């Protein structure tokens, strides 16, 4: 926890650099490359255990640099991944990445409260932006990120890895082809039991809460399964550990209404394990269970088809897809607009809880 506090302290002290125009550093225009250099910002669990190992498997990008507020982490990563000193940054000298041609992409793996700030800074120094989910805390922050990337002519992609995964892509294709008829109802749930008692995910001002962290999985699944945007939501939060979850939600249940009558019943939690997606249609159903596990997604259909395609590594596939979009100058699979649409609903979910009523979504 001490290293996390140091990390946050360094991160926020670096925000003072925002007062300086990024153009003073000169925006580096990217040359055509076959492999893009990626700098990971924030070296917590997801970067350490998943993204860095995945970057050893990618074909179109590689681990070029890091940004961390913890010197001991910097030294360990330097040794483990042979990262040059010139590609190791902290939050005070973050903007000087503008002058480093080794780094093409900045991948933001910070607490959600920091996503918008560092996405805007990264775009401002001419680097493409990959950002972990949830995209940001508010719809307004999402718009700032999108606008900054558009202004600086860099790409923005949100880390919804399952949309790059083949069985999820089949679910998306079902909604287009409607082989089981009209979609009537989606049921989606994602959660795990978190035993920690003092972590940023339990702090409101850092973007904690099950809805932000895990809730975007069932929410995004309801949207990509139907291909529709919800028009109303009713939500309720609960906790079995009020002594821990004082500031944020431990469990959130929410029901979505879509145009044409389709509905979605969703749940997310830090208090219990859940990992299921079921889509009920007029002529049958299909499901994924688990639908967002790191070690693979599997499912079946009402007529006995198996959804069991495999890929070696989800994060590697996601990053290679996003790198190819940059190299080939094609649209990214999961742009900032996709993350914004989820956060618009997340804000409505919290309004529904606060006001104890159904909330319409504009």
Residue pairs with C-beta under 8 A, 6 or more apart in sequence:
1 198
1 199
3 70
3 72
3 73
4 44
4 199
4 200
6 69
6 70
7 42
7 68
7 69
7 70
8 69
8 111
8 200
8 206
9 69
10 69
10 70
10 90
10 91
10 92
11 69
11 91
11 110
11 114
12 91
13 91
13 92
14 90
14 91
14 92
14 94
15 117
17 92
17 94
17 95
17 121
18 117
18 120
18 121
20 95
22 95
22 98
22 121
22 124
22 125
25 95
25 96
25 98
25 99
25 125
26 98
26 99
27 98
27 124
27 125
27 126
27 152
28 98
28 99
28 100
28 101
28 125
28 126
28 127
29 126
30 104
30 126
30 128
30 326
31 101
32 327
33 104
33 327
34 60
34 327
35 59
35 60
35 61
35 62
35 323
36 60
36 61
36 62
36 104
36 105
36 128
36 323
36 326
36 327
37 61
37 62
37 64
37 65
37 87
37 102
37 103
37 104
37 105
38 55
38 61
38 62
38 63
38 64
38 65
38 103
38 104
38 105
38 106
38 107
38 130
38 319
39 64
39 65
39 66
39 67
39 87
39 89
39 97
39 103
39 105
39 106
39 107
39 127
40 47
40 51
40 52
40 63
40 65
40 66
40 67
40 107
40 109
41 66
41 67
41 94
41 106
41 107
41 108
41 109
41 110
41 118
41 122
42 67
42 68
42 108
42 109
42 110
42 111
42 114
43 66
43 68
43 70
43 73
43 77
43 109
44 109
46 109
46 132
47 109
50 294
50 315
51 107
51 109
51 315
51 319
52 63
52 77
52 81
54 313
54 314
54 315
54 316
54 319
55 61
55 62
55 63
55 316
55 319
56 63
57 312
57 313
57 316
58 316
58 319
58 320
58 323
59 320
60 319
60 320
60 323
60 324
60 327
61 104
61 105
61 319
61 320
61 322
61 323
63 81
63 83
64 83
64 87
64 102
64 103
64 104
65 83
65 87
65 88
65 89
65 97
65 100
65 102
65 103
66 73
66 74
66 77
66 83
66 87
66 88
66 89
67 89
67 90
67 91
67 94
67 97
67 106
68 74
68 77
68 88
68 89
68 90
69 90
69 91
74 88
74 90
77 83
77 88
78 85
78 88
84 102
86 100
86 102
87 100
87 102
87 103
89 96
89 97
94 118
94 121
95 121
95 124
95 125
97 103
97 106
97 122
97 125
97 127
98 125
98 126
98 127
103 127
104 127
104 128
104 326
105 127
105 128
105 129
105 130
105 322
105 323
105 326
106 118
106 122
106 127
106 128
106 129
106 130
107 130
107 131
107 132
107 319
108 114
108 115
108 118
108 119
108 122
108 129
108 130
108 131
108 132
109 132
110 118
110 132
111 200
111 206
111 207
111 208
112 134
112 136
112 137
112 206
112 207
112 212
113 137
113 205
113 206
113 207
114 207
115 131
115 132
115 134
115 135
115 136
115 137
115 141
115 145
115 207
116 136
116 137
116 141
116 142
116 144
116 145
119 129
119 131
119 136
119 145
119 148
119 149
119 156
120 144
120 145
120 148
122 128
122 129
122 154
123 129
123 145
123 148
123 149
123 151
123 152
123 154
123 156
124 148
124 152
126 152
126 154
127 154
128 154
128 155
128 156
128 157
128 326
129 145
129 149
129 154
129 155
129 156
129 157
130 156
130 157
130 158
130 159
130 319
130 322
131 145
131 156
131 157
131 158
131 159
131 336
131 339
132 158
132 159
133 158
133 159
133 160
133 216
133 220
133 339
133 342
134 207
134 212
134 213
134 216
134 339
134 342
134 343
134 346
135 141
135 142
135 145
135 158
135 336
135 339
135 340
135 342
135 343
136 142
136 144
136 145
136 339
136 343
137 207
137 212
137 343
138 343
138 347
139 340
139 343
139 344
139 347
141 343
142 336
142 339
142 340
142 343
143 340
145 156
145 336
146 156
146 336
146 337
146 340
149 155
149 156
149 336
155 322
155 325
155 326
155 332
156 332
156 335
156 336
157 322
157 325
157 332
157 333
157 334
157 335
157 336
158 334
158 335
158 336
158 338
158 339
159 318
159 334
160 220
160 334
160 338
160 339
161 314
161 315
161 317
161 318
162 168
162 217
162 221
162 291
162 292
162 297
162 314
163 169
163 172
163 220
163 224
163 333
163 334
164 314
164 317
164 318
164 321
164 333
164 334
165 297
165 311
165 314
165 317
166 309
166 310
166 311
167 288
167 297
167 298
167 299
167 307
167 308
167 309
168 224
168 288
168 291
168 297
170 307
170 309
171 224
171 225
171 277
171 279
171 286
171 288
171 299
171 307
172 224
172 225
172 227
174 180
174 279
174 286
175 183
175 224
175 225
175 226
175 227
175 279
176 227
178 281
180 281
180 282
180 283
180 284
180 285
180 286
180 301
180 302
181 281
181 282
181 283
181 284
182 281
182 282
183 225
183 226
183 262
183 279
183 280
183 281
184 261
184 262
184 263
184 280
184 281
184 282
185 262
185 263
185 264
185 265
185 279
185 280
186 221
186 222
186 225
186 226
186 262
186 263
186 264
186 265
186 266
186 277
186 278
186 279
186 280
187 264
187 265
187 266
187 276
187 277
187 278
187 280
188 217
188 218
188 219
188 221
188 222
188 225
188 264
188 265
188 266
188 267
188 276
188 277
188 278
188 291
189 218
189 266
189 267
189 268
189 274
189 275
189 276
190 214
190 215
190 217
190 218
190 268
190 274
190 275
190 291
190 292
191 210
191 214
191 251
191 267
191 268
191 269
191 270
191 271
191 272
191 273
191 274
191 275
192 214
192 269
192 270
192 272
192 273
192 274
193 270
193 271
193 272
193 273
194 201
194 270
194 271
196 202
197 244
199 208
200 206
200 207
200 208
201 208
201 209
201 213
201 248
201 270
202 208
202 244
202 245
202 247
202 248
203 247
203 248
204 247
204 248
208 247
208 248
209 215
209 248
209 249
209 252
210 248
210 249
210 250
210 251
210 252
210 268
210 269
210 270
210 271
211 237
211 249
211 252
211 268
211 346
211 349
211 350
212 346
213 270
214 268
214 269
214 270
215 252
215 254
215 266
215 268
215 346
215 349
216 342
216 346
217 268
217 291
217 292
218 264
218 266
218 267
218 268
218 277
219 254
219 256
219 266
219 342
219 345
219 346
220 338
220 342
221 277
221 291
221 292
222 230
222 256
222 264
222 266
223 229
223 230
223 341
223 342
225 264
225 277
225 279
226 258
226 262
226 264
228 258
228 259
228 260
228 262
229 258
229 259
229 341
229 361
230 256
230 257
230 258
230 264
230 345
230 361
231 257
231 258
231 259
231 360
231 361
232 256
232 257
232 358
232 359
232 360
232 361
233 254
233 255
233 256
233 257
233 345
233 348
233 349
233 352
233 358
233 359
233 361
234 254
234 255
234 352
234 357
234 358
234 359
235 252
235 253
235 254
235 255
235 349
235 350
235 352
235 353
235 359
236 252
236 253
236 254
236 353
237 249
237 250
237 251
237 252
237 253
237 353
238 249
238 250
238 251
238 253
239 245
239 249
239 250
239 251
239 271
240 250
240 251
240 271
241 250
241 271
244 250
245 270
249 353
250 269
250 270
250 271
251 267
251 268
251 269
251 270
251 271
251 272
252 267
252 268
252 269
252 349
252 353
253 265
253 266
253 267
254 266
254 267
254 349
254 352
255 263
255 264
255 265
255 266
256 263
256 264
256 266
256 345
257 263
258 264
267 274
268 274
275 289
275 290
275 291
275 292
275 293
276 287
276 288
276 289
276 290
276 291
277 287
277 288
277 289
277 291
277 299
278 285
278 286
278 287
279 285
279 286
279 287
284 301
284 302
284 303
285 301
285 302
286 299
286 300
286 301
286 302
286 305
286 307
287 299
287 300
287 301
288 297
288 298
288 299
288 307
289 298
289 299
290 296
290 297
290 298
291 297
291 299
294 314
296 310
297 307
298 306
298 307
298 308
299 306
299 307
299 308
300 306
300 307
301 307
311 317
321 332
321 333
322 332
322 333
324 330
325 331
325 332
325 333
344 361
345 361
348 359
348 360
348 361
349 359
351 359
352 358
352 359
